[in-house]
Amino acid sequence: MKSLLKRLLPWHLRRTVAYARTSYASRKPPFQGVYPDFGMIKQTPGYSDQGWSESSKFAAKRARDQIGTKIPSVMPHSKNLLPILVASLKGPVRILDFGGAAGLDFGNLSASLGGIPKDVSYMVVDTAGTCAAGRSIWESENIAFTSELPAETERFDIVYAYSAIQYLDDFRHGLKKFAAYQPEAILLCHHPVYFGESFVRCQSNMGAGLEVAQWVFGFDDLIETMSDLGYQLSFREYTPAEYNVDNYADDAKAGRTANLMFVPK
C-alpha cells in the first residue's frame, strides 16, 4: 500500500498527508498531572517487556540493515550525536548504553562509521526480554547485553542514554551510578527538560491504555545534580520534538526535549 501511494501521489501531496497524520496524532495531550514523585501515579503494569522487546527488535534489525550502505538513511539528529562523539575519540572506546533496547543505536553507530567498529565495545542495559531479543540479532562480539547496571568498578568512556533517564524513580541515583564509571562524556539525548522545578507527570501515549510515570527535568536541577557528581555541561540543544502540553499551566508547560552532554570538570 505504501509503495502504491508513492507511485500515485506526487511528493508534495505525500508530505501533506504525512504532516496531517502527525498533526492529528499529536492533538491529544500525552501527559497529565504534576506530581512530586512516582508513588503518586498508579502505573499500568507493563510497559510490557514482550511488547517492548518485539518493537525494539524490529527497530534494531532495521538499523542493522543499514550497515554497509554507502550512506545510511536519515536518522533523527539526536541519533547522530553518539556516532559523532565516538568518531572524535581516539583509541578503543567503551560505551554503556542505558535503555539501549535491542541494540538500535549500536546499529546506527555501526552504519554511520561504515561498519561494526572493531575498537568499540558496546554494552546495552535494558529489560531481560529485550536483552534476549538483542542477542538473537547481533552476532558481533563488540556488543553485550545485561539487565543490570555493571558494578561501579567498571570503566566506560561514554555513558549514553536516549529517552531513558526520565523513567527512573530515583534519577539522581541513576546519574550517580553513571558518574561512578568515570566516563569522558555522559550523553543524554531526547529527555524532557524545561526551565522550572523538576516534577513527575503521567505519560499516556504509549498505546494499549498504558500509563507510565516520567520525570520532567528542571534544567538548573539537572545541572546542579551533575555538578555535584563532578560533571559540567559542555553541549546543549533542543530537539525538534514538541508535545502538546496545552492542558498544563504556564509554569509547567514542558513540551520540548533536549540533548545534553556532560564532561568531567
C-alpha positions, 0 to 999 in steps of 0.5 A: 500500500505504501509503495502504491501511494508513492507511485500515485501521489506526487511528493508534495501531496505525500508530505501533506498527508504525512504532516496531517497524520502527525498533526492529528496524532499529536492533538491529544495531550500525552501527559497529565498531572504534576506530581512530586514523585512516582508513588503518586501515579498508579502505573499500568503494569507493563510497559510490557517487556514482550511488547517492548522487546518485539518493537525494539527488535524490529527497530534494531534489525532495521538499523542493522540493515543499514550497515554497509550502505554507502550512506545510511538513511536519515536518522533523527539528529539526536541519533547522530550525536553518539556516532559523532562523539565516538568518531572524535575519540581516539583509541578503543572506546567503551560505551554503556548504553542505558535503555539501549533496547535491542541494540538500535543505536549500536546499529546506527553507530555501526552504519554511520562509521561504515561498519561494526567498529572493531575498537568499540565495545558496546554494552546495552542495559535494558529489560531481560526480554529485550536483552534476549531479543538483542542477542538473537540479532547481533552476532558481533562480539563488540556488543553485550547485553545485561539487565543490570547496571555493571558494578561501579568498578567498571570503566566506560568512556561514554555513558549514553542514554536516549529517552531513558533517564526520565523513567527512573524513580530515583534519577539522581541515583541513576546519574550517580551510578553513571558518574561512578564509571568515570566516563569522558562524556555522559550523553543524554539525548531526547529527555524532557527538560524545561526551565522550572522545578523538576516534577513527575507527570503521567505519560499516556501515549504509549498505546494499549491504555498504558500509563507510565510515570516520567520525570520532567527535568528542571534544567538548573536541577539537572545541572546542579545534580551533575555538578555535584557528581563532578560533571559540567555541561559542555553541549546543549540543544533542543530537539525538534520534538514538541508535545502538546502540553496545552492542558498544563499551566504556564509554569509547567508547560514542558513540551520540548526535549533536549540533548545534553552532554556532560564532561568531567570538570 
